[in-house]
Amino acid sequence: MININKLPGRTDDTRIIFAGLPFDHNSSFMKGPADAPPKIREALFSSSSTMWSESGIDLGEKGLVVDAGDLGVSVDGAFTAIGKLVNSILDSGAVPFFLGGDHSVTWPIFEALNTRVPRIDILHFDAHPDLYDNLDDNRESHACPFARIMEKGTVGRLVQVGIRSTTGHQIEQAARFGVETISMQEIHSADGSISGLKEKLIFDNPLYISFDIDALDPAFAPGVSHFEPGGLTSRQAISFIQSLSAPSIAGADIVEYNPDRDRSDVTAYLCAKIFKEIAARIIAPG
């Protein structure tokens, strides 16, 4: 288990503690996301770029953002270990930010966070709604986390961005749970601009951001297990993040990067870019 109190560089002013979750046991199609955290970390700290966000926040300022390393997880105890780590980070006064891993890890992250923050909104970027009640006889599948989360009735709003691959069952689930969908068809109908969609990005409750990297078109993010053409451009994704408004951001994750399918680490660097822009919004939620 990671000892948050002994992390190098942590101070009383640390705003974000991030950790890798090398876990892809609940992937339905192919493995690989378990190898993602070190690759994202390598891109994030690469000297080819800086730790500054586009909004002018220096995330490299001493102690502001602290890397907790990767959590050692076993198949059986993974969700319990993730929940304990969330609580340890919250106890330190920092905001938890996780690098997956498959999307199933969002469920235990949110469960732990929700015990401390009783009413949370969610902004979810994805090609898929991940609202299956059960997939392949696995209710913990990476295709099910938002069904598990929404069942409890503690979410204020769930807004899903980039959806372009769903099923009849998931459409029924979205209606059942009152999910708000900003589909790629809707974004395309707005000529690709998000300016007319900004009112949907105003949140009244603390916000959790879950970013499945396959929300991006595979032309921009080839390092994913599920190729689903017609997705967000890098600029659109960043604009959505920069346009949101919330009283605070309670936590975040970036999931489903699969290094086995990447080309020249372009997806790893995109994950690092998304990390920096989300981290900037955690520090200045707007």
Rosetta blueprint (number, residue, H / E / L):
1 M L
2 I L
3 N L
4 I H
5 N H
6 K H
7 L L
8 P L
9 G L
10 R L
11 T L
12 D L
13 D L
14 T L
15 R L
16 I E
17 I E
18 F E
19 A E
20 G E
21 L E
22 P L
23 F L
24 D L
25 H L
26 N L
27 S L
28 S L
29 F L
30 M L
31 K L
32 G L
33 P H
34 A H
35 D H
36 A H
37 P H
38 P H
39 K H
40 I H
41 R H
42 E H
43 A H
44 L H
45 F L
46 S L
47 S L
48 S L
49 S L
50 T L
51 M L
52 W E
53 S L
54 E L
55 S L
56 G L
57 I L
58 D E
59 L L
60 G L
61 E L
62 K L
63 G L
64 L L
65 V E
66 V E
67 D E
68 A E
69 G E
70 D E
71 L L
72 G L
73 V L
74 S L
75 V L
76 D L
77 G L
78 A H
79 F H
80 T H
81 A H
82 I H
83 G H
84 K H
85 L H
86 V H
87 N H
88 S H
89 I H
90 L H
91 D H
92 S L
93 G L
94 A L
95 V E
96 P E
97 F E
98 F E
99 L E
100 G E
101 G L
102 D L
103 H H
104 S H
105 V H
106 T H
107 W H
108 P H
109 I H
110 F H
111 E H
112 A H
113 L H
114 N H
115 T H
116 R H
117 V L
118 P L
119 R L
120 I E
121 D E
122 I E
123 L E
124 H E
125 F E
126 D L
127 A L
128 H L
129 P L
130 D L
131 L L
132 Y L
133 D L
134 N L
135 L E
136 D L
137 D L
138 N E
139 R L
140 E L
141 S L
142 H L
143 A L
144 C L
145 P H
146 F H
147 A H
148 R H
149 I H
150 M H
151 E L
152 K L
153 G L
154 T L
155 V E
156 G E
157 R E
158 L E
159 V E
160 Q E
161 V E
162 G E
163 I E
164 R L
165 S L
166 T L
167 T L
168 G H
169 H H
170 Q H
171 I H
172 E H
173 Q H
174 A H
175 A H
176 R H
177 F H
178 G L
179 V L
180 E E
181 T E
182 I E
183 S E
184 M H
185 Q H
186 E H
187 I H
188 H H
189 S H
190 A L
191 D L
192 G L
193 S L
194 I L
195 S H
196 G H
197 L H
198 K H
199 E H
200 K H
201 L H
202 I E
203 F L
204 D L
205 N L
206 P L
207 L E
208 Y E
209 I E
210 S E
211 F E
212 D E
213 I H
214 D H
215 A H
216 L E
217 D L
218 P L
219 A L
220 F L
221 A L
222 P L
223 G L
224 V E
225 S L
226 H L
227 F L
228 E L
229 P L
230 G L
231 G L
232 L E
233 T L
234 S H
235 R H
236 Q H
237 A H
238 I H
239 S H
240 F H
241 I H
242 Q H
243 S H
244 L L
245 S E
246 A L
247 P L
248 S L
249 I E
250 A E
251 G E
252 A E
253 D E
254 I E
255 V E
256 E L
257 Y E
258 N L
259 P H
260 D H
261 R H
262 D L
263 R L
264 S L
265 D L
266 V H
267 T H
268 A H
269 Y H
270 L H
271 C H
272 A H
273 K H
274 I H
275 F H
276 K H
277 E H
278 I H
279 A H
280 A H
281 R H
282 I H
283 I H
284 A L
285 P L
286 G L
